[in-house]
Amino acid sequence: MGHVLREGLQQVVNGLSMGSVYALIALGYTMVYGIVKLINFAHGDVMMIGAYVGWLATSRLHMSFVPALLLAMASCALLGVIIERIAYKPLRNATRVAALITAIGVSLFLEYGNMLVASAQVRSYPPVLPSVSYKVGGVYLQYGAIVIFATTIILMILLTLTVRYTKIGKAMRAASFDKDAALMMGVNVNSTISATFAIGSALAAAAGVLYGAYYNTIDPLMGIIPGLKAFIAAVLGGIGIIPGAVVGGLVLGLTESAVSALGASTWRDAVAFLILILVLILKPSGLFGKNVREKV
Amino acid sequence: MKVLNKKNLVILLAVLVVYGGVQAAIAARLIPPFYSVNLMLICVYVILATSLNLINGVTGQFSIGHAGFMAIGAYLSAIVSVKLHGPLGAAILAGGIVSAAVGFLVGLPTLRLKGDYLAITTLGVGQIVQVVFFNTNYVGGAAGFTVPRTVNWTWAFWLTVISVVIIHNFTNSTHGRACISVRENEIAAEAMGINSTKYKVMAFTLGSFLGGLAGGLYANYMYLIQPTTFSFLTSFNILVMVVLGGLGSMTGSIVGAVVMTVLSAYLSQFPEWRMVLTALLLIVVMLFRPSGLLGTKEFNLGFLGKKGESRAA
């Protein structure tokens, strides 16, 4: 019995570390969706670029973990703003399908552009995190898992504080509630949207560096599946709702590790998408969502 | 309007000339294998693009998992023709029907939702289909499923013609008009008494059926089908064809399918460049011409018939 319990706790630890990565990416999805109502398909690829910047910083520039993380976050924030300005802003009043198609285009551009620049080969991260693990009550806590979890918590606290108490956070909430009204109240909606993309992309970059440092290997297509999973997490928690993204990410991570523990790891992706379809059928507004009546 | 009017006769003649010309060239062994494979792929992609256009362009929904339905059609037809030794026609039809059934089951709950949910659901369905075939040893799993080549030019060409005619006639029928009205303004369409969910599901199911047919053609020509053949990239390629041609334009989708198939055949040595260029092309077209190159216009032979008579969609 004790063995089963230990095994279960071990899977909980694994699930929480993967779930944290999903949660970080999902935050960007949900913030962007909340404010411009666009599924930013390129978000998973911003995470991939973040992982590559982190890899460049640690393996070529020999930086340590925290500076590399900050560098990746800063450069992806810039990338996010550039993507928004070039590809999404001109389409803000076009049909949603046009914006969605552009997002897919940006996603593929980042993937295959990076494949041209950095080649398709799999790169491995240098050992930036010491590979020690602590045994707590029979469960192995890897140093990397602790770092992932701690970084995620710190970033989420920072994000919550930003959204709640700063001027830009207030502007974000106003713009996502009603863009036109916010505009009339003197909120600079354009710079608010840029800031949202910057913050979301920085969080995705952090997820990319953490992913690379913990799972060691990165490649140009690594962003697709975590990106989609993070989107599922965002929908699960209720898209547009920040705490929902975090809960959705962690729930998804835990579910996946439970599926793996049952010996069906090849079915993991299918289960994640099944969750998505079930959520869409049963409660499309997500766990934390409220039903909104449609106005003509 | 007579069926055998001047315009339709001209089209029929053109179709027969294309078929006869290629068939004669094949019989005379004038076409090298590289070209015959691509001719076949053009047929497959024309069916896929026009059927996706029915969902994305005519009805205004957004499906990005069309390769999933292609996969269902491909695997089901392969099972019927290889494991059950059924005739080719039955195999392809079975693939289409099962694909339509899955499309119906997926579409019924998700098409009630507004917004971008269909996009994500179809993406998810595409992934699930891939995972299911990947994990099913009966159909070869990851290694793939070997299928003998039974499809020839006659099959591919006439199946394509039939699919295009079905889509064209559907679009111009009462149901098709209802679908267009849903695209233009769903709330207004409902106010006019159109059951929007019904028409969305109808278009989606028909699109899935034809996607399945295309998969059946593909499977029985290519010798080998693998789950990875039907990945998101394939769905994306089909989407690009539809978008470039113009969402809502059937002839645009056909042109898009032909152009993209030929382009990717010639750029197949440089897959990364091909993808980067396609992505850029897509972004640029969306930024400067969000309705696609043709918009909802059709190429037509209006100069042959009376004005208004030949106006399509």
Interface residues (C-beta under 8 A of the other chain):
Chain A: K37 I39 A87 P90 L91 A94 T95 R96 V97 A98 A99 L100 I101 T102 I104 G105 V106 S107 L108 F109 E111 Y112 G113 M115 L116 A120 I224 L228 F231 I232 V235 T266 W267 D269 A270 F273 L274 L276 I277 L280 I281 P284 E294 V296
Chain B: N56 G60 F62 I64 V106 P109 T110 L113 K114 G115 D116 Y117 A119 I120 T121 L123 G124 V125 Q127 I128 V131 V132 F134 N135 I187 F232 F236 L239 V243 L247 E272 W273 M275 V276 T278 A279 L280 L282 I283 M286 L287 P290
